[in-house]
Amino acid sequence: MVNEEADHYATGLFELFNEFLNEHCLKLSPSVRQTQITWFGRYSLAMFFTNFALANVSLFRDHSLIRAWLHMVDRNGGIYRERWGDAPIHTLILTQLISRNHIVRLRYFGYMHRQEYTCASGVQGDLCKKQVQPFLKNAALRYYHYQDGCFPSNQNLLCHYYPEIT
């Protein structure tokens, strides 16, 4: 799923990211400019968000710039002070350093988190409702179905940028 981080949980993160880029003589990559910067030049807060990811662990362990970014984030303390989550931290650095054709959105899994859900690709309409019904336990809550797995669908720049596997 592609979502947006709440701005109060990302205070200072993009500024730190820019500081990291400056320290390593890097410019914003085309992918970052296209998916992480709004039309007004601000941080879009877009992130991959599933609480489930398939990743090459050696990428995080062995890539010197990714390691440097994660150490910088850790030293900054924003994880503890501002409640920065792993999703925006990872999304920023992967969007910066990993080529567009090496990141994919897997849509053949359905996903639900709190009140937001998406069904697996190809599961729509009544079948989707039937599959998620057992998980919609609180009648007092409003649940949000994102057909394409993106929030907000028509505005999230990250949503349709990377190839999708269905």
DSSP file (Angstrom, degrees, kcal/mol; ACC not computed):
  #  RESIDUE AA STRUCTURE BP1 BP2  ACC     N-H-->O    O-->H-N    N-H-->O    O-->H-N    TCO  KAPPA ALPHA  PHI   PSI    X-CA   Y-CA   Z-CA
    1    1 A M              0   0    0      0, 0.0    48,-3.4     0, 0.0     2,-0.5   0.000 360.0 360.0 360.0 146.0    0.0    0.0    0.0
    2    2 A V  E     +Ab  48 150A   0    147,-2.8   149,-2.1    46,-0.2     2,-0.2  -0.956 360.0 152.7-112.2 130.9    1.2    3.5   -0.6
    3    3 A N  E     -A   47   0A   0     44,-2.5    44,-2.5    -2,-0.5     2,-0.4  -0.720  41.0-101.9-141.5-174.3    0.1    6.1    1.9
    4    4 A E  E     -A   46   0A   0     42,-0.2    42,-0.2    -2,-0.2     2,-0.2  -0.977  29.2-126.2-120.8 136.5    1.2    9.4    3.4
    5    5 A E        -     0   0    0     40,-2.9     2,-0.3    -2,-0.4     5,-0.1  -0.527  35.7-103.0 -73.1 145.3    2.8    9.8    6.8
    6    6 A A    >   -     0   0    0     -2,-0.2     3,-2.3     1,-0.1     4,-0.3  -0.548  30.2-128.3 -67.2 133.1    1.1   12.2    9.2
    7    7 A D  G >  S+     0   0    0      1,-0.3     3,-1.5    -2,-0.3     4,-0.2   0.813 105.9  61.2 -59.2 -31.6    3.2   15.4    9.1
    8    8 A H  G 3  S+     0   0    0      1,-0.3    -1,-0.3     2,-0.2     3,-0.2   0.640 103.5  52.1 -72.3 -10.6    3.5   15.6   12.9
    9    9 A Y  G <  S+     0   0    0     -3,-2.3    76,-0.3     1,-0.1    -1,-0.3   0.364 109.3  50.0 -99.1   3.4    5.3   12.2   12.7
   10   10 A A  S X> S+     0   0    0     -3,-1.5     3,-2.1    -4,-0.3     4,-0.6   0.186  72.1 150.5-123.4  15.4    7.8   13.4   10.1
   11   11 A T  T 34 S-     0   0    0      1,-0.3    73,-0.1    71,-0.2    71,-0.1  -0.296  79.4  -3.4 -55.1 119.0    9.0   16.7   11.7
   12   12 A G  T 3> S+     0   0    0     -2,-0.1     4,-2.1     1,-0.0    -1,-0.3   0.311 100.4 112.3  84.4  -8.8   12.5   17.3   10.6
   13   13 A L  H <> S+     0   0    0     -3,-2.1     4,-2.2     1,-0.2    -2,-0.1   0.936  79.2  43.6 -65.7 -47.2   12.9   14.1    8.6
   14   14 A F  H  X S+     0   0    0     -4,-0.6     4,-2.4     1,-0.2    -1,-0.2   0.856 112.1  54.3 -69.3 -32.8   13.1   15.6    5.2
   15   15 A E  H  > S+     0   0    0      2,-0.2     4,-2.1     1,-0.2    -1,-0.2   0.915 109.5  48.0 -63.5 -42.2   15.4   18.3    6.4
   16   16 A L  H  X S+     0   0    0     -4,-2.1     4,-2.6     2,-0.2    -2,-0.2   0.891 109.1  54.3 -64.5 -38.8   17.7   15.6    7.8
   17   17 A F  H  X S+     0   0    0     -4,-2.2     4,-2.4     2,-0.2    -2,-0.2   0.921 108.8  47.9 -60.9 -44.4   17.5   13.8    4.5
   18   18 A N  H  X S+     0   0    0     -4,-2.4     4,-2.4     2,-0.2    -1,-0.2   0.879 110.1  52.4 -64.2 -37.5   18.6   17.0    2.7
   19   19 A E  H  X S+     0   0    0     -4,-2.1     4,-2.6     2,-0.2    -2,-0.2   0.914 108.9  50.8 -62.4 -42.6   21.5   17.4    5.2
   20   20 A F  H  X S+     0   0    0     -4,-2.6     4,-1.6     2,-0.2    -2,-0.2   0.929 109.6  49.9 -59.7 -46.5   22.5   13.8    4.4
   21   21 A L  H  <>S+     0   0    0     -4,-2.4     5,-3.1     1,-0.2     3,-0.2   0.922 111.7  48.5 -59.9 -44.4   22.5   14.5    0.7
   22   22 A N  H ><5S+     0   0    0     -4,-2.4     3,-1.5     1,-0.2    -1,-0.2   0.914 108.8  52.8 -62.3 -43.8   24.6   17.6    1.2
   23   23 A E  H 3<5S+     0   0    0     -4,-2.6    -1,-0.2     1,-0.3    -2,-0.2   0.804 115.5  41.5 -62.2 -28.8   27.1   15.7    3.4
   24   24 A H  T 3<5S-     0   0    0     -4,-1.6    -1,-0.3    -3,-0.2    -2,-0.2   0.182 113.3-116.1-105.7  15.7   27.5   13.1    0.7
   25   25 A C  T < 5 +     0   0    0     -3,-1.5     2,-0.3     1,-0.2    -3,-0.2   0.874  66.9 144.3  53.1  43.5   27.6   15.5   -2.3
   26   26 A L      < -     0   0    0     -5,-3.1     2,-0.3    -6,-0.1    -1,-0.2  -0.847  40.2-147.9-111.3 148.1   24.4   14.1   -3.7
   27   27 A K        -     0   0    0     -2,-0.3     2,-0.1     1,-0.1    -9,-0.0  -0.758  43.6 -79.6-104.3 159.1   21.5   15.9   -5.4
   28   28 A L        -     0   0    0     -2,-0.3    -1,-0.1     1,-0.1    68,-0.0  -0.371  53.7-123.2 -56.0 131.2   17.9   14.8   -5.2
   29   29 A S     >  -     0   0    0      1,-0.1     4,-2.7    -2,-0.1     5,-0.2  -0.326  20.8-109.0 -72.0 160.0   17.4   11.9   -7.6
   30   30 A P  H  > S+     0   0    0      0, 0.0     4,-2.1     0, 0.0     5,-0.2   0.876 121.4  55.0 -55.8 -36.7   14.8   12.1  -10.4
   31   31 A S  H  > S+     0   0    0     64,-0.2     4,-2.1     2,-0.2     5,-0.3   0.914 109.1  45.6 -65.0 -42.4   12.8    9.5   -8.4
   32   32 A V  H  >>S+     0   0    0     63,-0.3     4,-2.9     1,-0.2     5,-0.6   0.933 112.9  50.6 -65.2 -45.2   12.8   11.6   -5.3
   33   33 A R  H  <5S+     0   0    0     -4,-2.7     4,-0.4     1,-0.2    -1,-0.2   0.876 116.2  42.3 -60.2 -36.0   11.9   14.7   -7.2
   34   34 A Q  H  <5S+     0   0    0     -4,-2.1    -1,-0.2    -5,-0.2    -2,-0.2   0.793 129.3  23.4 -83.0 -27.8    9.0   13.0   -8.9
   35   35 A T  H  <5S+     0   0    0     -4,-2.1   123,-0.4    -5,-0.2    11,-0.3   0.662 126.2  39.0-113.9 -19.4    7.6   11.1   -5.8
   36   36 A Q  T  <5S+     0   0    0     -4,-2.9     8,-2.8    -5,-0.3     2,-0.5   0.481 101.0  72.0-113.4  -4.7    8.7   12.9   -2.7
   37   37 A I  B   <S-C   43   0B   0     -5,-0.6     6,-0.2    -4,-0.4    -1,-0.1  -0.954  71.3-140.7-117.1 127.6    8.4   16.6   -3.7
   38   38 A T    >   -     0   0    0      4,-3.2     3,-2.0    -2,-0.5    -2,-0.1  -0.199  35.8 -95.4 -76.3 173.9    5.0   18.2   -4.1
   39   39 A W  T 3  S+     0   0    0      1,-0.3    -1,-0.1     2,-0.1    -2,-0.0   0.744 128.0  54.4 -59.3 -23.6    4.1   20.7   -6.8
   40   40 A F  T 3  S-     0   0    0      2,-0.1    -1,-0.3     3,-0.0     3,-0.1   0.281 122.0-105.2 -97.4   9.5    4.9   23.4   -4.3
   41   41 A G  S <  S+     0   0    0     -3,-2.0     2,-0.2     1,-0.3    -2,-0.1   0.644  79.3 125.9  80.2  15.4    8.4   22.1   -3.5
   42   42 A R  S    S-     0   0    0      1,-0.1    -4,-3.2     2,-0.0    -1,-0.3  -0.639  73.2 -84.0-103.8 163.5    7.6   20.6   -0.1
   43   43 A Y  B     -C   37   0B   0     -6,-0.2    -6,-0.2    -2,-0.2    -1,-0.1  -0.491  34.1-150.7 -64.8 126.9    8.0   17.0    1.2
   44   44 A S        -     0   0    0     -8,-2.8    -1,-0.1    -2,-0.2    -7,-0.1   0.678  18.4-137.9 -77.4 -18.3    5.1   14.9    0.0
   45   45 A L        +     0   0    0     -9,-0.4   -40,-2.9     1,-0.2     2,-0.1   0.561  48.0 155.7  69.2   9.9    5.1   12.5    3.0
   46   46 A A  E     +A    4   0A   0    -11,-0.3     2,-0.3   -42,-0.2    -1,-0.2  -0.432  13.1 163.9 -70.2 140.0    4.5    9.7    0.5
   47   47 A M  E     -A    3   0A   0    -44,-2.5   -44,-2.5    -2,-0.1     2,-0.5  -0.995  45.4-106.4-153.5 154.4    5.7    6.3    1.7
   48   48 A F  E     -A    2   0A   0     39,-0.4     2,-0.4    -2,-0.3   -46,-0.2  -0.738  45.3-178.2 -77.7 131.6    5.4    2.6    1.1
   49   49 A F        +     0   0    0    -48,-3.4    -2,-0.0    -2,-0.5   -45,-0.0  -0.885  33.4 112.1-143.3 105.1    3.3    1.3    4.0
   50   50 A T        -     0   0    0     -2,-0.4    62,-0.1    61,-0.0    -1,-0.1   0.480  65.9-128.1-143.5 -13.5    2.4   -2.3    4.5
   51   51 A N  S    S+     0   0    0      1,-0.1     2,-0.3    62,-0.0    -2,-0.0   0.626  94.6  80.4  60.2  12.3    4.1   -3.6    7.6
   52   52 A F        +     0   0    0      2,-0.0     2,-0.4     0, 0.0    -1,-0.1  -0.936  57.1 159.6-146.4 121.2    5.1   -6.3    5.2
   53   53 A A        -     0   0    0     -2,-0.3     2,-0.6    -3,-0.1     0, 0.0  -0.999  33.0-142.4-143.4 145.1    8.0   -5.9    2.8
   54   54 A L        +     0   0    0     -2,-0.4     2,-0.3     2,-0.0    -2,-0.0  -0.946  38.6 163.8-103.1 122.7   10.2   -8.2    0.8
   55   55 A A        -     0   0    0     -2,-0.6     2,-1.0     4,-0.0     3,-0.1  -0.974  47.4-112.5-141.5 152.6   13.7   -6.8    0.8
   56   56 A N    >>  -     0   0    0     -2,-0.3     3,-1.6     1,-0.2     4,-0.8  -0.776  29.1-158.1 -82.2 105.7   17.3   -7.8    0.0
   57   57 A V  H >> S+     0   0    0     -2,-1.0     4,-2.0     1,-0.3     3,-0.5   0.837  88.1  63.5 -59.0 -34.8   18.8   -7.6    3.5
   58   58 A S  H 3>>S+     0   0    0      1,-0.2     4,-3.5     2,-0.2     5,-0.5   0.801  93.5  64.2 -62.4 -25.9   22.3   -7.3    2.1
   59   59 A L  H <>5S+     0   0    0     -3,-1.6     4,-1.4     1,-0.2    -1,-0.2   0.934 108.7  38.4 -61.0 -45.2   21.2   -4.0    0.5
   60   60 A F  H <<5S+     0   0    0     -4,-0.8    -2,-0.2    -3,-0.5    -1,-0.2   0.821 123.5  42.7 -73.9 -31.3   20.6   -2.5    4.0
   61   61 A R  H  <5S+     0   0    0     -4,-2.0    -2,-0.2     1,-0.1    -3,-0.2   0.865 125.2  28.6 -82.1 -38.3   23.7   -4.1    5.4
   62   62 A D  H  <5S+     0   0    0     -4,-3.5     2,-0.7    -5,-0.2    -3,-0.2   0.672  88.7  96.8-105.4 -19.8   26.2   -3.7    2.6
   63   63 A H     X< -     0   0    0     -4,-1.4     4,-2.7    -5,-0.5     5,-0.2  -0.630  62.4-152.0 -77.5 115.2   25.3   -0.5    0.8
   64   64 A S  H  > S+     0   0    0     -2,-0.7     4,-2.3     1,-0.2    -1,-0.2   0.848  91.3  48.0 -61.2 -37.4   27.5    2.2    2.3
   65   65 A L  H  > S+     0   0    0      2,-0.2     4,-2.4     1,-0.2    -1,-0.2   0.877 111.7  49.4 -73.3 -35.7   25.2    5.1    1.7
   66   66 A I  H  > S+     0   0    0      2,-0.2     4,-2.6    -7,-0.2    -2,-0.2   0.938 113.1  47.5 -66.1 -44.5   22.1    3.3    3.0
   67   67 A R  H  X S+     0   0    0     -4,-2.7     4,-2.4     1,-0.2    -2,-0.2   0.919 111.3  51.1 -59.8 -43.3   24.1    2.4    6.1
   68   68 A A  H  X S+     0   0    0     -4,-2.3     4,-2.3    -5,-0.2    -1,-0.2   0.904 110.7  49.1 -61.7 -41.4   25.3    6.0    6.5
   69   69 A W  H  X S+     0   0    0     -4,-2.4     4,-2.6     2,-0.2    -2,-0.2   0.938 111.5  48.2 -62.5 -47.8   21.7    7.2    6.2
   70   70 A L  H  X S+     0   0    0     -4,-2.6     4,-2.2     1,-0.2    -2,-0.2   0.876 112.3  49.2 -64.4 -36.9   20.4    4.8    8.8
   71   71 A H  H  X S+     0   0    0     -4,-2.4     4,-2.9     2,-0.2    -1,-0.2   0.903 110.7  50.6 -66.0 -40.8   23.3    5.7   11.2
   72   72 A M  H  X S+     0   0    0     -4,-2.3     4,-2.1     2,-0.2    -2,-0.2   0.921 110.8  48.7 -63.6 -43.4   22.6    9.4   10.7
   73   73 A V  H  X>S+     0   0    0     -4,-2.6     4,-1.3     2,-0.2     5,-0.6   0.928 112.9  48.4 -60.4 -45.3   18.9    8.9   11.4
   74   74 A D  H  <5S+     0   0    0     -4,-2.2     3,-0.4     1,-0.2    -2,-0.2   0.932 111.8  48.1 -62.3 -46.9   19.8    6.9   14.6
   75   75 A R  H  <5S+     0   0    0     -4,-2.9    -1,-0.2     1,-0.2    -2,-0.2   0.842 105.9  59.6 -63.3 -33.0   22.2    9.5   15.8
   76   76 A N  H  <5S-     0   0    0     -4,-2.1    -1,-0.2    -5,-0.2    -2,-0.2   0.848  95.4-143.3 -65.9 -34.1   19.7   12.3   15.2
   77   77 A G  T >X5 +     0   0    0     -4,-1.3     4,-2.9    -3,-0.4     3,-0.9   0.506  58.1 131.0  85.1   4.0   17.2   10.7   17.6
   78   78 A G  H 3>X +     0   0    0     -5,-0.6     4,-1.8     1,-0.3     6,-1.6   0.760  65.3  65.2 -63.1 -24.5   14.1   11.6   15.6
   79   79 A I  H 345S+     0   0    0     -6,-0.4     4,-0.3     4,-0.2    -1,-0.3   0.904 115.7  29.2 -61.2 -39.9   12.8    8.1   15.8
   80   80 A Y  H <45S+     0   0    0     -3,-0.9    -2,-0.2     3,-0.1    -1,-0.2   0.862 127.4  41.0 -88.4 -40.6   12.5    8.6   19.6
   81   81 A R  H  <5S+     0   0    0     -4,-2.9    -3,-0.2     1,-0.1    -2,-0.2   0.899 132.6  19.7 -77.7 -42.5   11.8   12.3   19.8
   82   82 A E  T  <5S-     0   0    0     -4,-1.8   -71,-0.2    -5,-0.3    -3,-0.2   0.505 101.0-117.6-107.7  -7.9    9.4   12.7   16.8
   83   83 A R      < -     0   0    0     -5,-0.7    -4,-0.2    -4,-0.3    -3,-0.1   0.859  41.4-174.1  68.7  38.7    8.2    9.1   16.4
   84   84 A W        -     0   0    0     -6,-1.6     2,-0.2   -73,-0.1    -1,-0.2  -0.428  14.4-140.0 -60.8 136.7    9.7    8.7   12.9
   85   85 A G     >  -     0   0    0    -76,-0.3     4,-1.3    -2,-0.1     5,-0.1  -0.551  16.6-115.3 -97.0 165.8    8.6    5.4   11.4
   86   86 A D  H  > S+     0   0    0     -2,-0.2     4,-2.9     1,-0.2     5,-0.3   0.823 106.5  67.1 -68.4 -30.8   10.7    3.0    9.3
   87   87 A A  H  > S+     0   0    0      1,-0.2     4,-2.7     2,-0.2   -39,-0.4   0.947 105.6  37.2 -61.3 -52.8    8.4    3.4    6.3
   88   88 A P  H  > S+     0   0    0      0, 0.0     4,-2.2     0, 0.0    -1,-0.2   0.869 116.8  53.9 -68.4 -32.4    9.3    7.1    5.5
   89   89 A I  H  X S+     0   0    0     -4,-1.3     4,-1.6     2,-0.2    -2,-0.2   0.946 115.4  39.0 -63.0 -48.0   12.9    6.5    6.5
   90   90 A H  H  X S+     0   0    0     -4,-2.9     4,-2.7     2,-0.2     5,-0.3   0.898 113.2  55.6 -69.0 -41.3   13.3    3.6    4.1
   91   91 A T  H  X S+     0   0    0     -4,-2.7     4,-2.3    -5,-0.3     5,-0.2   0.918 107.1  50.4 -60.0 -43.9   11.1    5.2    1.3
   92   92 A L  H  X S+     0   0    0     -4,-2.2     4,-1.6     1,-0.2    -1,-0.2   0.953 115.8  39.1 -59.7 -51.4   13.3    8.3    1.2
   93   93 A I  H  X S+     0   0    0     -4,-1.6     4,-2.4     2,-0.2     5,-0.3   0.883 117.1  48.6 -73.0 -36.8   16.7    6.4    0.9
   94   94 A L  H  X S+     0   0    0     -4,-2.7     4,-2.3     1,-0.2    -1,-0.2   0.898 111.4  50.4 -68.9 -38.2   15.4    3.7   -1.4
   95   95 A T  H  < S+     0   0    0     -4,-2.3   -63,-0.3    -5,-0.3   -64,-0.2   0.850 114.4  46.5 -65.5 -33.1   13.8    6.3   -3.7
   96   96 A Q  H  < S+     0   0    0     -4,-1.6    -2,-0.2    -5,-0.2    -1,-0.2   0.915 126.7  22.1 -72.3 -44.1   17.1    8.2   -3.7
   97   97 A L  H  < S+     0   0    0     -4,-2.4     2,-0.5    -5,-0.1    -3,-0.2   0.701 104.2  76.1-106.2 -22.5   19.5    5.3   -4.4
   98   98 A I  S  < S-     0   0    0     -4,-2.3     5,-0.1    -5,-0.3   -67,-0.1  -0.797  81.4-113.4-101.7 132.5   17.7    2.4   -6.0
   99   99 A S    >   -     0   0    0     -2,-0.5     3,-2.3     1,-0.1     4,-0.2  -0.208  27.2-111.5 -64.4 152.7   16.8    2.5   -9.6
  100  100 A R  G >  S+     0   0    0      1,-0.3     3,-1.0     2,-0.2    -1,-0.1   0.794 114.7  56.4 -54.9 -35.2   13.1    2.6  -10.6
  101  101 A N  G 3  S+     0   0    0      1,-0.2    -1,-0.3    61,-0.1    -2,-0.1   0.428  98.8  62.1 -83.6   3.6   13.1   -0.8  -12.1
  102  102 A H  G <  S+     0   0    0     -3,-2.3     2,-0.4     1,-0.1    -1,-0.2   0.336  94.9  66.7-107.0   5.1   14.4   -2.5   -8.9
  103  103 A I    <   +     0   0    0     -3,-1.0     2,-0.3    -4,-0.2    -1,-0.1  -0.993  64.1 177.2-124.4 131.8   11.4   -1.5   -6.7
  104  104 A V        -     0   0    0     -2,-0.4     2,-0.6    58,-0.1    60,-0.2  -0.944  29.5-128.0-132.9 155.2    8.0   -3.0   -7.4
  105  105 A R  E     -d  164   0C   0     58,-2.7    60,-3.2    -2,-0.3     2,-0.8  -0.914  22.7-147.1 -98.7 121.6    4.6   -2.8   -5.8
  106  106 A L  E     +d  165   0C   0     -2,-0.6     3,-0.4    58,-0.2    60,-0.2  -0.804  23.4 171.7 -91.0 111.1    3.2   -6.3   -5.1
  107  107 A R        +     0   0    0     58,-3.3    14,-3.6    -2,-0.8    59,-0.2   0.373  57.1  87.9-102.7   5.0   -0.5   -6.1   -5.6
  108  108 A Y  S    S+     0   0    0     57,-0.5     2,-0.4    12,-0.2    -1,-0.2   0.360  80.2  74.1 -88.0  11.3   -1.4   -9.8   -5.4
  109  109 A F  S    S-     0   0    0     -3,-0.4     2,-0.2    10,-0.1    12,-0.1  -0.964  76.2-139.7-114.1 137.6   -1.7   -9.5   -1.6
  110  110 A G        -     0   0    0     -2,-0.4     2,-0.3    10,-0.1     9,-0.2  -0.527  24.2-163.3 -81.3 164.6   -4.6   -7.8    0.1
  111  111 A Y  E     -E  118   0D   0      7,-2.8     7,-2.5    -2,-0.2     2,-0.4  -0.990  15.4-175.0-153.6 140.6   -3.7   -5.6    3.1
  112  112 A M  E     +E  117   0D   0     -2,-0.3     2,-0.4     5,-0.2     5,-0.2  -0.997   4.1 175.4-138.6 134.4   -5.5   -4.1    6.0
  113  113 A H  E >   -E  116   0D   0      3,-2.9     3,-2.6    -2,-0.4     2,-0.5  -0.945  66.1 -52.7-139.4 116.7   -4.2   -1.7    8.7
  114  114 A R  T 3  S-     0   0    0     -2,-0.4    29,-0.0     1,-0.3     0, 0.0  -0.393 125.7 -14.3  54.9-105.9   -6.6   -0.3   11.2
  115  115 A Q  T 3  S+     0   0    0     -2,-0.5    29,-3.9    28,-0.1     2,-0.4   0.330 120.7  85.3-109.1   7.2   -9.4    1.2    9.1
  116  116 A E  E <   +Ef 113 144D   0     -3,-2.6    -3,-2.9    27,-0.2     2,-0.3  -0.889  51.4 162.2-112.5 139.2   -7.7    1.2    5.7
  117  117 A Y  E     -Ef 112 145D   0     27,-2.6    29,-2.8    -2,-0.4     2,-0.3  -0.994  22.5-165.9-151.5 158.3   -7.6   -1.8    3.3
  118  118 A T  E     -E  111   0D   0     -7,-2.5    -7,-2.8    -2,-0.3     2,-0.2  -0.988  22.6-132.2-138.4 143.9   -7.0   -2.9   -0.2
  119  119 A C        -     0   0    0     -2,-0.3   -10,-0.1    -9,-0.2     3,-0.1  -0.571  39.4 -84.0 -91.1 160.3   -7.9   -6.2   -1.7
  120  120 A A    >   -     0   0    0     -2,-0.2     3,-2.4   -12,-0.2   -12,-0.2  -0.243  62.8 -80.5 -58.6 151.1   -5.5   -8.3   -3.8
  121  121 A S  T 3  S+     0   0    0    -14,-3.6    -1,-0.1     1,-0.3     3,-0.1  -0.285 120.8  24.0 -54.3 134.0   -5.4   -7.3   -7.5
  122  122 A G  T 3  S+     0   0    0      1,-0.2     2,-0.8    -3,-0.1    -1,-0.3   0.239  95.3 106.8  91.7 -13.1   -8.3   -8.8   -9.4
  123  123 A V    <   +     0   0    0     -3,-2.4     2,-0.3     4,-0.1    -1,-0.2  -0.877  49.8 149.8-100.6 109.3  -10.5   -9.1   -6.2
  124  124 A Q    >>  +     0   0    0     -2,-0.8     3,-1.1    -3,-0.1     4,-1.0  -0.791  37.3   0.5-134.1 172.6  -13.1   -6.4   -6.5
  125  125 A G  H 3> S-     0   0    0     -2,-0.3     4,-2.2     1,-0.2     3,-0.2  -0.133 123.1  -0.6  55.4-132.9  -16.7   -5.5   -5.6
  126  126 A D  H 3> S+     0   0    0      1,-0.2     4,-2.6     2,-0.2    -1,-0.2   0.834 132.3  56.5 -62.3 -35.5  -18.7   -8.0   -3.6
  127  127 A L  H <> S+     0   0    0     -3,-1.1     4,-2.1     2,-0.2    -1,-0.2   0.911 108.3  47.9 -64.2 -41.1  -15.9  -10.5   -3.5
  128  128 A C  H  X S+     0   0    0     -4,-1.0     4,-2.1    -3,-0.2     5,-0.2   0.947 112.4  48.8 -61.8 -49.1  -13.6   -8.0   -1.9
  129  129 A K  H  X S+     0   0    0     -4,-2.2     4,-1.7     1,-0.2    -2,-0.2   0.899 110.7  51.3 -58.3 -41.4  -16.3   -7.0    0.6
  130  130 A K  H  < S+     0   0    0     -4,-2.6    -1,-0.2     1,-0.2    -2,-0.2   0.889 109.7  49.8 -64.3 -39.5  -16.9  -10.6    1.4
  131  131 A Q  H  < S+     0   0    0     -4,-2.1    -1,-0.2     1,-0.2    -2,-0.2   0.861 117.4  38.1 -69.8 -35.3  -13.2  -11.3    2.1
  132  132 A V  H >X S+     0   0    0     -4,-2.1     3,-2.3     1,-0.2     4,-0.7   0.672  90.6  92.1 -90.6 -16.0  -12.7   -8.3    4.4
  133  133 A Q  G >< S+     0   0    0     -4,-1.7     3,-1.3     1,-0.3    -1,-0.2   0.844  80.5  57.4 -49.1 -44.2  -16.0   -8.5    6.2
  134  134 A P  G 34 S+     0   0    0      0, 0.0    -1,-0.3     0, 0.0    -2,-0.1   0.741 107.6  50.1 -61.5 -19.4  -14.7  -10.7    9.0
  135  135 A F  G <4 S+     0   0    0     -3,-2.3     2,-1.6     1,-0.2     3,-0.2   0.559  86.3  85.7 -95.4  -9.5  -12.0   -8.1    9.8
  136  136 A L    <<  +     0   0    0     -3,-1.3    -1,-0.2    -4,-0.7   -21,-0.0  -0.575  53.9 152.8 -90.0  73.6  -14.5   -5.1   10.0
  137  137 A K        +     0   0    0     -2,-1.6     2,-0.8     1,-0.1    -1,-0.2   0.717  46.5  68.0 -82.9 -24.5  -15.3   -5.8   13.6
  138  138 A N    >   -     0   0    0     -3,-0.2     3,-1.6     1,-0.1    -1,-0.1  -0.850  55.7-169.5-107.8 106.3  -16.2   -2.3   14.9
  139  139 A A  T 3  S+     0   0    0     -2,-0.8    -1,-0.1     1,-0.3    -2,-0.0   0.706  86.3  63.7 -65.2 -19.7  -19.5   -1.0   13.5
  140  140 A A  T 3  S+     0   0    0     -3,-0.1    -1,-0.3     2,-0.1     2,-0.2   0.656  91.9  80.8 -79.5 -14.8  -18.8    2.4   15.0
  141  141 A L  S <  S-     0   0    0     -3,-1.6     2,-0.5    -5,-0.0    -5,-0.0  -0.608  76.3-131.2 -92.6 151.7  -15.7    2.8   12.8
  142  142 A R        -     0   0    0     -2,-0.2     2,-0.4     2,-0.0    -2,-0.1  -0.892  22.9-152.3 -98.2 129.3  -15.6    4.0    9.2
  143  143 A Y        -     0   0    0     -2,-0.5     2,-0.5    -7,-0.0   -27,-0.2  -0.808   2.9-145.2-104.5 144.7  -13.4    1.7    7.0
  144  144 A Y  E     -f  116   0D   0    -29,-3.9   -27,-2.6    -2,-0.4     2,-0.6  -0.936   6.0-160.0-116.7 122.1  -11.6    3.0    3.9
  145  145 A H  E     -f  117   0D   0     -2,-0.5     2,-0.8   -29,-0.2   -27,-0.2  -0.884   1.4-163.0-101.1 122.7  -11.2    0.8    0.8
  146  146 A Y    >   -     0   0    0    -29,-2.8     3,-1.9    -2,-0.6   -27,-0.1  -0.876   3.1-162.6-107.9 100.6   -8.4    1.9   -1.6
  147  147 A Q  T 3  S+     0   0    0     -2,-0.8    -1,-0.2     1,-0.3   -28,-0.1   0.855  90.8  35.1 -50.4 -45.4   -9.1    0.1   -4.8
  148  148 A D  T 3  S-     0   0    0      2,-0.2    -1,-0.3    -3,-0.1     3,-0.1   0.337 115.2-109.3 -96.3   7.2   -5.6    0.7   -6.2
  149  149 A G  S <  S+     0   0    0     -3,-1.9  -147,-2.8     1,-0.2     2,-0.4   0.727  81.8 115.5  76.1  21.3   -3.8    0.4   -2.8
  150  150 A C  B >   -b    2   0A   0   -149,-0.2     3,-0.7    10,-0.0    -2,-0.2  -0.964  56.7-134.1-130.6 140.7   -3.0    4.1   -2.7
  151  151 A F  T 3  S+     0   0    0   -149,-2.1     8,-0.0     1,-0.4    -5,-0.0  -0.997  99.1  13.8-135.1 134.8   -4.0    7.0   -0.5
  152  152 A P  T >> S-     0   0    0      0, 0.0     4,-2.6     0, 0.0     3,-1.2   0.647  89.1-163.9 -72.9 133.7   -4.8    9.5   -1.6
  153  153 A S  T <4 S+     0   0    0     -3,-0.7    -2,-0.1     1,-0.3     6,-0.1   0.866  81.7  37.9 -54.2 -51.6   -5.1    7.8   -5.0
  154  154 A N  T 34 S+     0   0    0      1,-0.2    -1,-0.3    -4,-0.1    -3,-0.0   0.537 125.6  37.9 -83.7  -4.4   -5.2   10.6   -7.4
  155  155 A Q  T <4 S+     0   0    0     -3,-1.2     2,-0.8     1,-0.0    -2,-0.2   0.617  82.0 103.6-119.0 -19.0   -2.7   12.8   -5.5
  156  156 A N    >X  -     0   0    0     -4,-2.6     3,-0.9     1,-0.2     4,-0.5  -0.568  52.0-162.6 -76.4 110.6    0.0   10.4   -4.1
  157  157 A L  T 34 S+     0   0    0     -2,-0.8     3,-0.2     1,-0.3    -1,-0.2   0.760  86.8  54.0 -65.4 -27.1    3.0   10.9   -6.4
  158  158 A L  T >> S+     0   0    0   -123,-0.4     3,-1.0     1,-0.2     4,-0.7   0.739  88.4  84.8 -76.6 -23.9    4.6    7.6   -5.3
  159  159 A C  T <4 S+     0   0    0     -3,-0.9    -1,-0.2     1,-0.3     3,-0.2   0.870 104.1  16.7 -53.7 -54.0    1.5    5.5   -6.0
  160  160 A H  T 3< S+     0   0    0     -4,-0.5    -1,-0.3    -3,-0.2    -2,-0.1   0.188 100.9  94.2-109.3  17.3    1.9    4.7   -9.7
  161  161 A Y  T <4 S+     0   0    0     -3,-1.0    -1,-0.1    -4,-0.2    -2,-0.1   0.915  78.4  56.5 -75.9 -44.6    5.6    5.6  -10.1
  162  162 A Y  S  < S-     0   0    0     -4,-0.7   -58,-0.1    -3,-0.2   -61,-0.1  -0.573 100.2 -90.0 -91.1 152.5    7.1    2.1   -9.6
  163  163 A P        -     0   0    0      0, 0.0   -58,-2.7     0, 0.0     2,-0.5  -0.242  40.7-138.7 -59.0 147.7    6.1   -1.0  -11.6
  164  164 A E  E     -d  105   0C   0    -60,-0.2     2,-0.6    -4,-0.1   -58,-0.2  -0.923   7.9-156.0-112.8 133.0    3.2   -3.0  -10.2
  165  165 A I  E      d  106   0C   0    -60,-3.2   -58,-3.3    -2,-0.5   -57,-0.5  -0.943 360.0 360.0-107.1 121.4    3.1   -6.8  -10.1
  166  166 A T              0   0    0     -2,-0.6    -1,-0.1   -59,-0.2   -60,-0.1   0.398 360.0 360.0-112.4 360.0   -0.4   -8.1  -10.0
